[in-house]
Structure formats: structure tokens, C-alpha cells
Amino acid sequence: MEKFLLKRADCFFEAVLKLKTKEDCEKFFEDVCTMKELQDLTQRLEVAAMLQKGLNYREISEKTGASTATICRVNKCLQYGRGGYASVLAKE
């Protein structure tokens, strides 16, 4: 990631770490994200959970409305990413 962008991302991540409750998270993300961005983020997490449960792309697409491109991208993150989805999903 570009150095300038990384510094800005660090500030964002630090802000997220300050959130203590689900209500705090809701307020913050509703202010920071558009409704579409929030829908996309939640959809990706839902897709990741379904992929971990072994559902196929067609089933996931039918249940979530996600495109196969989105499902494929999430799957690549699960397989070759840094473990972000897995760490969150393991805590459910």
C-alpha cells in the first residue's frame, strides 16, 4: 500500500479500535459509509461465512445476491489473504 494511504488507513484502523459496543460500530459505520458500501461489506462477510461452510458459488449467489466475481474475490482472500475473514469468523 502506498505510504500516504497506509498512514491514512492507520488512522482509520485506530478509530475502529476505539469502538466499544455494537451501537458505537453502527453509528460510526453509518456515518462513514454509504448505505451501498455498508451493504457490500456485510455481503462479503456473509459470503465468506458461507464459503467456509462449503456452499458453492451458485448457492451463495442465490442466497446473498452476490455476483460470482464478488464470491470469487472473497474466496481468494480466504485462500491467499492475510486471514482477516478467518479471524473474524472464528470468533462467531
C-alpha positions as CSV (number, residue, x, y, z in Angstrom):
1,M,0.0,0.0,0.0
2,E,1.2,3.5,-0.8
3,K,2.9,5.1,2.2
4,F,0.5,8.1,2.3
5,L,-2.5,5.8,2.0
6,L,-1.1,3.5,4.7
7,K,-0.8,6.4,7.1
8,R,-4.4,7.3,6.5
9,A,-5.5,3.7,6.8
10,D,-3.7,3.5,10.2
11,C,-5.8,6.5,11.4
12,F,-8.9,4.7,10.3
13,F,-8.0,1.4,11.9
14,E,-7.1,3.3,15.2
15,A,-10.6,4.9,15.1
16,V,-12.2,1.5,14.6
17,L,-10.3,0.1,17.6
18,K,-11.8,2.8,19.8
19,L,-15.3,1.4,19.2
20,K,-16.5,-0.5,22.3
21,T,-20.1,-1.5,21.5
22,K,-22.2,-2.7,18.6
23,E,-24.1,0.6,18.9
24,D,-20.9,2.5,18.6
25,C,-20.0,0.5,15.5
26,E,-23.4,1.0,13.9
27,K,-23.2,4.8,14.5
28,F,-19.6,5.0,13.1
29,F,-20.1,2.9,10.0
30,E,-23.5,4.5,9.2
31,D,-21.7,7.9,9.3
32,V,-18.6,6.8,7.4
33,C,-20.1,4.5,4.8
34,T,-22.8,5.0,2.3
35,M,-25.7,2.5,2.6
36,K,-24.3,0.7,-0.5
37,E,-20.8,0.4,0.9
38,L,-22.2,-1.0,4.2
39,Q,-24.3,-3.5,2.2
40,D,-21.3,-4.5,0.2
41,L,-19.2,-5.0,3.3
42,T,-21.8,-7.1,5.1
43,Q,-22.5,-9.1,2.0
44,R,-18.8,-10.0,1.7
45,L,-18.7,-11.2,5.3
46,E,-21.8,-13.3,4.7
47,V,-20.2,-14.7,1.5
48,A,-17.0,-15.6,3.5
49,A,-19.1,-17.4,6.1
50,M,-20.9,-19.4,3.5
51,L,-17.7,-20.3,1.7
52,Q,-16.3,-21.6,4.9
53,K,-19.4,-23.8,5.4
54,G,-18.8,-25.3,2.0
55,L,-21.6,-23.8,0.0
56,N,-21.0,-23.5,-3.7
57,Y,-21.0,-20.2,-5.7
58,R,-24.5,-20.7,-7.1
59,E,-26.0,-21.4,-3.7
60,I,-24.2,-18.3,-2.3
61,S,-25.2,-16.1,-5.1
62,E,-28.9,-17.2,-4.8
63,K,-28.9,-16.6,-1.0
64,T,-27.0,-13.3,-0.9
65,G,-27.4,-11.8,-4.3
66,A,-23.6,-11.5,-4.6
67,S,-22.1,-11.8,-8.1
68,T,-19.8,-14.6,-8.9
69,A,-17.0,-12.1,-9.2
70,T,-17.5,-11.0,-5.6
71,I,-17.7,-14.5,-4.4
72,C,-14.5,-15.4,-6.3
73,R,-12.7,-12.3,-4.8
74,V,-13.8,-13.3,-1.2
75,N,-12.7,-16.9,-1.8
76,K,-9.3,-15.7,-3.0
77,C,-9.0,-13.7,0.2
78,L,-9.9,-16.7,2.3
79,Q,-7.4,-18.9,0.5
80,Y,-4.5,-16.5,-0.1
81,G,-5.2,-13.4,2.0
82,R,-3.9,-12.3,5.4
83,G,-6.5,-14.2,7.4
84,G,-8.8,-11.3,8.2
85,Y,-12.0,-13.1,7.3
86,A,-10.9,-16.2,9.1
87,S,-10.1,-14.4,12.3
88,V,-13.4,-12.7,12.5
89,L,-15.4,-15.8,11.5
90,A,-13.6,-17.9,14.1
91,K,-15.0,-15.7,16.8
92,E,-18.6,-16.4,15.9
